[in-house]
Amino acid sequence: MILPYHHISAKTLLIAGILSLYMASIGCSDNRETKENIDGASRMGHERALELKATTTLDTLRIESILIDVREREHRLRAKGHDRIADAYIKAFLSTLDSVNPSLAAELR
């Protein structure tokens, strides 16, 4: 089931778009993993985890959709050879998730 885009926060979409444009504009295909790329990936991972706050009412499909997107993004970065960026992204996601939804974070570990 494809969820409508209105469920994704505008801020998250904006950050994702900026990060994608930035990575494309500096030519990440030559494996330059700059501090800005790593910081941007960390911010994106943090934002994605915030969408899963325990205080937010989420259905199972929405949670699964976010988790699949997170792993897909991590895999895509690694497939392109951006392991440090992927590491920063997933580390920020998991550490933020641990603070905003510890029970879900525990299930993922």
C-alpha positions as CSV (number, residue, x, y, z in Angstrom):
1,M,0.0,0.0,0.0
2,I,1.4,3.4,-1.0
3,L,0.8,6.1,1.6
4,P,-0.1,9.6,0.5
5,Y,2.7,12.2,0.7
6,H,0.7,14.4,3.0
7,H,1.7,12.1,5.9
8,I,5.4,13.0,5.4
9,S,6.3,16.2,7.1
10,A,7.2,19.1,4.8
11,K,10.4,19.7,6.8
12,T,11.5,16.1,6.2
13,L,10.8,16.4,2.5
14,L,12.6,19.7,2.3
15,I,15.7,18.3,4.1
16,A,15.7,15.2,1.9
17,G,15.5,17.3,-1.3
18,I,18.2,19.6,-0.2
19,L,20.4,16.7,0.8
20,S,19.8,15.0,-2.5
21,L,20.5,18.1,-4.5
22,Y,23.6,18.9,-2.5
23,M,25.0,15.4,-3.0
24,A,24.3,15.5,-6.7
25,S,25.8,19.0,-7.1
26,I,29.1,18.2,-5.5
27,G,29.5,15.0,-7.5
28,C,29.3,12.3,-4.8
29,S,29.8,9.7,-7.5
30,D,33.5,10.3,-7.2
31,N,33.2,9.1,-3.5
32,R,33.9,12.4,-1.9
33,E,32.4,12.1,1.5
34,T,32.6,15.6,2.9
35,K,31.7,16.7,6.4
36,E,28.7,18.6,5.0
37,N,27.4,15.3,3.4
38,I,27.9,13.4,6.7
39,D,26.3,16.2,8.7
40,G,23.3,16.4,6.3
41,A,22.8,12.6,6.5
42,S,22.9,12.8,10.3
43,R,20.2,15.5,10.3
44,M,18.1,13.4,7.9
45,G,18.4,10.3,10.1
46,H,17.4,12.4,13.1
47,E,14.4,13.9,11.4
48,R,13.2,10.5,10.2
49,A,13.4,9.1,13.8
50,L,11.4,12.0,15.1
51,E,8.5,10.9,12.9
52,L,8.4,7.8,15.1
53,K,8.0,9.6,18.4
54,A,6.1,7.4,21.0
55,T,3.7,10.3,21.6
56,T,2.7,10.4,17.9
57,T,-0.3,8.2,16.9
58,L,1.0,6.0,14.1
59,D,-0.5,2.9,12.6
60,T,1.6,-0.2,11.8
61,L,1.7,0.5,8.1
62,R,3.1,4.0,8.7
63,I,5.8,2.7,11.0
64,E,6.7,0.0,8.5
65,S,6.8,2.5,5.7
66,I,9.2,4.8,7.5
67,L,11.5,1.9,8.6
68,I,11.6,0.5,5.0
69,D,12.4,4.0,3.7
70,V,15.2,4.3,6.2
71,R,16.8,1.0,5.3
72,E,16.3,1.6,1.6
73,R,18.1,5.0,1.9
74,E,20.9,3.4,3.9
75,H,21.3,0.6,1.3
76,R,21.3,3.1,-1.6
77,L,24.1,5.1,0.0
78,R,26.1,2.0,0.6
79,A,25.5,0.7,-2.9
80,K,27.0,4.0,-4.2
81,G,30.1,3.6,-2.0
82,H,29.1,6.2,0.6
83,D,29.6,4.0,3.7
84,R,30.6,6.9,6.0
85,I,27.4,8.9,5.0
86,A,25.3,5.8,5.4
87,D,26.8,5.1,8.8
88,A,26.1,8.7,10.0
89,Y,22.5,8.4,8.7
90,I,21.7,5.2,10.4
91,K,23.6,6.0,13.6
92,A,21.7,9.3,14.0
93,F,18.4,7.6,13.2
94,L,18.9,4.8,15.8
95,S,20.2,7.1,18.5
96,T,17.4,9.5,18.1
97,L,14.8,6.7,17.9
98,D,16.3,5.3,21.1
99,S,15.5,8.6,22.9
100,V,12.0,9.3,21.3
101,N,10.7,5.7,21.1
102,P,12.9,3.4,23.2
103,S,10.5,0.4,22.8
104,L,10.6,0.5,19.0
105,A,14.4,1.1,19.1
106,A,14.8,-2.0,21.3
107,E,12.8,-4.1,18.8
108,L,15.1,-3.0,16.0
109,R,18.3,-3.9,17.7
